[in-house]
Amino acid sequence: MSAKPPVHLVIAALAERDAETAGRVVRRVAGAMAPGAFAELLAVPVALPDAFVRVVAGHGAAEDVVALAGNPHLTPRQLAWLIEAGGDDIRRKAFDPDQPLPFFARTLAEMRAEAEASPDNADAPGAAHAGVPGNAADGAWLRIREADCGADEAVRLLAAHPEVGYTARVRADPAPGWRSRHADLRPLLHDPDVPRGSSAEIAPAVESALALGAVDPAALWTRMSPALVAVQVLAKLTREHAAQFARESDADAMLRPLLARTLGTKPEAWAALGARLARAEVPLSVLLDEIAGSPDGPDGPDGATRAVPTVITASAKVRPALLFLIRRLDIADVEAVLPYLDGDLVRDLIQGHVPIPAEVIELAHRSGHPVLLAKAAGHQHLRDAEARRLQAYEDPALDRILALNKSGVSAAVRREILGGVSPSGGPRRPMDPELRQAVIDDPAAAEWSTAVYSGDPALVCEALPKAARLRRIDQLDVVLALWERGGAQAVEGVLTSVPDGLSAVIAKKAEAALAAGTPDTLTAERAKLHARTKPPVPRPRDQWDYRPDERIREFPLEAQDSRNQWVRFVDPEQLLAVANPAAAALAALPRHCSDARGPEVLAALGTHAVRHLGTEPEAWAVFVQLLPEFAGTVAELAEVCAAVGTPAAGAEG
């Protein structure tokens, strides 16, 4: 497999329960694997508990301790323990002076020489170390990588400046998955309170820091300034499903209590935020507290009655950030604020690039807000069930939007709308002149193959010569729609205007029906053709038709699935108990650890693996040996190994 299954995560779950047994298991598992294989495994980027790091530091071979130091997810405290155990070899592994510093093409010696040659250049890398006043963390950042920095000094530097444990590391890409990227963490971790120029400048560092566990998400709204940049970064992390922001609900859980405590559903508070967010130089939490406690704010100490603004507005620059915060509210609170939002805010409340949340659709129907309903009608992810609910309003403006929404509404529903079919079952409605003109002006929007069934003579005359070849049953549908909507005169007009639009057989039958003054013969012919029509063969479901938790039950995991986003939405319990093969299920767990779900992962491993494998090292050795080829789940493999690896079972065999 291209993604190494992190077997050491299972041992880490054991270490949290029984460190002494974990020490024996580490030695036995390392011996059961090919030379150097266990050491290579320890460098896999994944967050590990303190207990496991202490076990490896105390019981692992020297090469294992050195290899573990290459794991970029180790905390500074864990790194210090390894340095204390392994000495300067560990320091050099983590902070190799012969390797270029992260994000620079030069080695430490070259950077120091440059700084010493230009002592007046305070901005040069290494200037602080050369004697120019600067950030103390920058000095530690350089010092810990110098050849004469001993292990004891490195431990002291890590204790004094823990951030150096992340910023000065020689490391591989910290975030698992194809979207991961390198980023310079120094501006974020060495100067956490410095105002940021833009979200594009700092967001990559924040994303890497979150994947490494180097920053608490709460720091993004309590320390990062200005507030607008902080909100833009939070929105980007949520939109891109960054580490610790796998779901939108993660951002909701983080920010909703803060918003409820400070702004709530007070329109004057949200209006103040929209007005002040662009120029505020303080962190978001400080700005919200200022608005909530201002004498002119909603909870002002003077008790004066303030006029509630008729509308909440925001500039184009601020609008996306303000809407990101509004979406974090509970839907009932969004409904309370909705009447005060201006048209642009209401329109953009529904995001265009993702499916509309069910609760937002229900809000649109409950409120009847025309802007929300119109945005929903034109949404690319609308789908037919919601399109029919909007069609039931029988609102010409909504029908125009639905009829031209090729990406979100099926051709069948758009055909009904163009044809004036009433959802309530009544007679066809007259053609909307604006819709007719919109189709004629932009035929690609509605498609001639759809417009030909409209029953409107003007559109049918335009569409018949341009539509794809129609079957006889389809031609009968065209004629019957014309008759139902415009009467015999409409059919006669189309036959005269487009004499070659229909096949000779259907044209002859239409002329006979006109002579008889009734479409009954056409209806009977259509019923006869429909009876001979074979029903469409349903498309077989593939794995992408299933929700992630269903997919792992129906399809085996593949090696690349460990890097895909969807595995983050499967609970660790299910990955271990249901997903197969076992190696692919284990390989998916680091994604959960990067989302700060390490305790949940270790608890699941304890239930489905450690509990079965027990304290006998031989069972663990069998587990490691069988894992690459085992087709079942992790829980099944653990049960098999527990039976095979016990001394009693071996004696009986």
Secondary structure, DSSP 8 states (H G I E B T S, - for coil): --S---HHHHHHHHHTT-HHHHHHHHHHHHHHS-TTHHHHHHTS-----HHHHHHHHHHS-HHHHHHHTT-TT--HHHHHHHHHHHTHHHHHHHS-TTS--TT-SS-HHHHHHHHHH-TT-TTSTTTTTTTS---HHHHHHHHTTSTT--HHHHHHHHHH-TTHHHHS-----SS-STT------HHHHHSTTS--S-HHHHHHHHHHHHHHT-S-TTHHHHT-SSHHHHHHHHHHHHHTT-TT-SSHHHHHHHHHHHHHHHTTT-HHHHHHHHHHTTT--S-HHHHHHHHHH-TTSTT-TT-------S-B---TTTHHHHHHHHHTS-HHHHHHHGGGB-HHHHHHHS-SSS---HHHHHHHHHH--HHHHHHHHT-TT--HHHHHHHHTT--HHHHHHHHT-TTTS-HHHHHHHHTT--TTS-S-----HHHHHHHHH-HHHH-HHHHTTS--HHHHHHHTTTS----HHHHHHHHHHHHHHHHHHHHHHHHHH-TTSS-HHHHHHHHHHHHHT-SHHHHHHHHHHHHHS---------GGGS-HHHHHHHS---GGGGGSGGGGGS-HHHHHHT-SSHHHHHHTHHHHHHTT-HHHHHHHHIIIIIHHHTT-HHHHHHHHHHGGG--S-HHHHHHHHHHHHSHHHHHH-
